[in-house]
Amino acid sequence: MAEELRRVDTSLGPIEYFLTVKSIKNINLRIRGDGTVAVSVPRRVSKARADDFVRSRAAWVMEHQRRRSELGIPLAPPEKREALPVLATALERVYPLTVPLGVKKPVLKVRFMTSRWGSCHWTKGIITLNTALAAVEGELQDYVALHELVHFLHPNHGPGFYAVMDALMPDWQTRRRALRRYTLERPV
């Protein structure tokens, strides 16, 4: 699935975005961690329709990019070999909180991700943490690691998930807000 860089003129100014055609049902638009715009469209949707979709969301895109540029502290991620021990230590700090709940120790993987701090493949017993997370404060690393561990108990973000987060890390919302100060930069 190759991305195509496209540019559309809008009443608010030009917008560049990355277009990806996928086997999906709906058109999806998002602002990546590095501030770039990404649009995924079903195979049946034309490029012209994708351009129109971006044009119709121009105000939303511009507002989100403006906020990101005002608030974001750019993070350049360390190399995987440097990030792995830092993030493994974060996982070791919070894993004991989940042991009494029956969470088995997951395999930890690290990689740079443009729009996520972490992901959990609960059926495979794997947690992936963003290498950029190694560049933030330890308490924010702990929040993300715990967030992913709790997904082994609650794969979605339903009430049960948040109840466990509240019980294990009462200040998790403060940590999440602090993490949102950062923006992700693609490694060079």
C-alpha positions, -999 to +999 in steps of 0.1 A: +000+000+000+021+029-013+013+064-002+008+092-027+015+127-017-013+150-029-021+187-026-055+203-027-063+240-027-089+251-002-105+284+008-082+283+038-050+276+018-034+245+003-033+212+022-008+184+014-018+149+024-007+113+020-033+092+002-034+054+008-059+031-010-069+002+012-095-026+017-116-005+041-152+006+042-149+043+049-127+073+042-104+080+071-086+113+077-061+118+105-033+140+116-002+120+123+021+126+152+045+145+130+017+168+118+013+154+084-022+146+070-030+111+061-062+099+042-071+063+037-098+055+011-116+023+000-105+010-034-138+022-050-132+059-041-115+081-067-086+104-060-109+134-069-134+123-042-105+120-017-094+155-026-130+168-021-131+150+013-099+168+024-113+201+011-145+196+031-125+190+063-100+219+057-110+239+088-106+208+110-072+200+095-059+236+098-071+239+134-055+206+144-022+215+127-023+249+143-028+235+178-001+209+173+024+235+161+016+258+191+017+231+218+039+204+205+074+197+217+090+178+189+106+145+199+133+129+178+132+092+187+164+074+197+176+044+178+159+010+187+189-003+204+190+028+227+152+028+233+148-009+241+165-009+275+148+023+286+113+010+277+120-024+291+128-007+324+095+012+322+076-021+316+095-037+346+084-008+368+046-012+361+043-049+353+041-059+391+009-038+393-008-062+369+005-095+382-022-099+409-048-094+380-034-124+361-015-106+334+012-127+319+045-110+311+044-099+275+071-098+249+082-062+244+090-048+209+100-013+201+097+007+168+090+042+157+053+049+152+039+081+137+007+083+156+008+060+186+028+057+217+021+020+220+000-009+209-010-043+224-015-075+206-032-092+235-039-124+216-002-128+208+011-116+242+031-087+226+034-050+235+050-026+211+062+007+224+072+037+203+109+044+204+102+081+209+087+072+243+122+067+255+129+104+252+101+115+276+099+114+314+098+080+331+063+086+346+049+091+311+067+059+299+051+041+329+016+054+319+019+041+283+034+007+295+006+003+320-020+013+294-009-014+271-007-040+300-043-032+310-053-041+274-045-077+283-075-075+307-097-052+286-088-051+248-110-021+242-113+013+259-146+005+277-156+013+313-137-018+326-105-006+311-107+028+327-117+014+361-085-007+361-064+023+350-080+044+378-073+017+404-037+011+393-026+046+384-050+072+398-032+101+380-031+084+346-052+112+330-027+139+342+001+118+326-018+114+294-023+152+292+014+157+298+022+132+270+001+152+246+026+181+248+049+161+225+048+156+188+065+128+169+091+134+142+101+109+116+136+097+121+160+110+095 
